Amino acid sequence: MTEQQAPEGGKAWSGRFSEPVSDLVKRYTASVFFDRRMAAQDIRGSLAHAKMLAKQAIISADDLAAIQRGMEQIKGEIERGEFNWNLDDEDVHLNIEKRLTALVGDAGKRLHTGRSRNDQVATDIRLWLRDTLDTIDALLRAYIEALLNLAEKHAETPLPGFTHLQVAQPVTFGHHLLAYVEMMKRDRERVQDCRKRANRLPLGAAALAGTTFPIDREFVAKELGFDGVCENSLDAVSDRDFAIEFTSVASLIMVHISRFSEELILWMSPRVGFIDIADRFCTGSSIMPQKKNPDVPELARGKSGRVFGHLMGMLTLMKGQPLAYNKDNQEDKEPLFDTADTLIDTLRIFADMATGITVKPEAMAAALKQGYATATDLADYLVKKGLPFRDAHEAVALAVRAAEKKGCDLPDFTLAELQAFSSLIGEDVFAVLTVAGSLAARNHIGGTAPAQVKAAIARVRAQL
Ligand code: ARG
């Protein structure tokens, strides 16, 4: 410190201030109670920065050794829950720096050479997000595996496929599940893609304009496992695109989880009764003793709204900010953390829940009998006998009307009854009107034939 000392107990930056901030302002501006979650990343970033400073002879080897020793101790204190987090020191960065200085003296004060909290915090979040994206990628993979296992068990189990929530055509339950697997495969691609843009080093931008010290940014990038450096110092400290991308990727994952949840809830409703979900994922009612409610899927459907909210929040946070860093940016952390926590818990629970789904094939088969699910198959049959598709469509529509009137399904008609709708119909029609025949006939890539479903499962497994 030079001739004029900062006021006793002041902040790291309070030298130019004539009065301390009020307690309310202190609380309002502090972030330590949520950003301390990035302590490990903050220490990792500081150690890489210090190593570079020493390599460039900006600090001495002794200073580096002292910083390393101090950080080792701080890391232990934090891990053991002994670290004294202090609101007066505002955020994770200043808390750690202050403790470092208390432990190793002037070397601690030299750590911040050529650096600002602006590039420091941007680095910390990117490191944190990178770890988080890797966790999410692994969880998506586990969730896909769980869905594949269930799909394999039910590669041949017929389920009414719906359009407009009305029975449309038979599909297999396995095929239906594979639709969600496709969504999750795309989600993994988006997670991995988001990681690429997040994985660049802001350090070296300092406050906004770069630094006068002869730093080596590439070295720091390499030390921290970044793919490269942020190429413009103003952008480096103010860019939060990666946070918006992450909440957007997370939102889309939650859309997929929410759609699946909606189906699980519907399927589990006693009115439908296609599946049961293991008790450990359900709860009862405090008043109605008979109830078993699908709380986990319902909550997941609800939590999707919370994640979309964070995406909106993040977009709004950024839209009015001039270059470069503004304190607004501190508001990025809680939505990011909450998005990650919500998503990680949800994916964990869904991978587990997929193993706790019991399928009731009789209920699915019964539902298939009620919606003329093989009507399209009959039309295709007539086309193969030479009738133009529009005429075939018309003939089958008349058959469905008659079946409705009689209160039966298409395969319940006698051959003579069917022939009233088209003389092209022969004895071989009954093989086409069965659910098994309908499924087996859709035998192309992407189709619901059990053989195709099994092949699709094998392809995804090979890609995993
Ligand atoms: N706690 C701050 C944040 O999260 C760190 C950066 C503060 N920089 C500043 N110039 N006040 O954004």
Residues whose N, C-alpha, C, O or C-beta is under 5 A from the ligand:
A	BS01	LIG	S31 D91 R117 N118 V121 N329 Q330
